Amino acid sequence: MNHEIRIRHVADGDWDAIVALESHAYNRLGLTEGQAALESKAHASPATCFALEAGGRLAGYLLALPYPESAYPDLRGTEEKSTSPSRNLHLHDIVIAGDLRHRGLARHLLNHLTATARTAGYEQISLVAVGGSETFWSARGFTASPVTPTGYGPTAVYMYQAVPARPVPREETVKWAEAGAARA
């Protein structure tokens, strides 16, 4: 059975579902942030934060914001809208609902972010891999950095990737057949 999915910007009515997805993904790691911290990250860069709808529900989200290279947001802190230009876009968080993982939905969100980053002139995307997710991110072209992130758990790895010069197709609406949370 096929379902339509759609990627769009995060809306004010999404926060209960986003908080629930985030809590389910990160509670076991002790890395939940809370609604105020999550919202502040989206408000700092609304053009680079996305919701994924599937089957009539919010099934995932991605929060990214400009951040200096080799730096990362305080996990539980709030963010202000940056007025300093940055060539680095930090992928802070990407979560897909547990029952929909391993179907390529995170890849669709990541492709959408990459196309957005290229259009906006970012040269690099960074993230902090948690809970052993560095293998997932390495398979998607991210490289580990010697930066040691604090506050993201003992196995956290700071990673980065150059924004590819060639366009990545934007997939606003795609079909997926019935057939990963990673704090970024």
URMOBEL-V192665 format. One record per backbone hydrogen bond with DSSP energy under -1.0 kcal/mol. CO is the residue of the C=O (numbers start at 0). NH is the residue of the N-H. Records with the same first field share a line. If there is no record, write none. Layout:
BEGIN
CO=NH, NH
END
This chain:
BEGIN
0=177
2=175
3=54
4=173
5=52
7=50
10=13
11=14
13=17
14=18
15=19
16=20
17=21
18=22
19=23
20=24
21=25
22=26
25=30
26=29
33=37
34=38
35=39
36=40
37=41
38=42
39=43
44=47
45=48
48=9
49=61
50=7
51=58, 59
52=5
53=56
56=53
58=96
59=51
60=94
61=49
62=91, 92
64=89
67=70
86=122, 123
87=66
88=125
89=64, 91
92=62
93=181
94=60
96=99
103=107
104=108
105=109
106=110
107=111
108=112
109=113
110=114
111=115
112=116
113=117
114=118
115=119
116=121
117=120
122=162
123=88
124=160
125=90
126=158
128=156
129=132
132=136
133=137
134=138
136=141
137=140
142=159
152=155
156=128
157=144
158=126
159=142
160=124
171=6
173=4
175=2
181=93
END
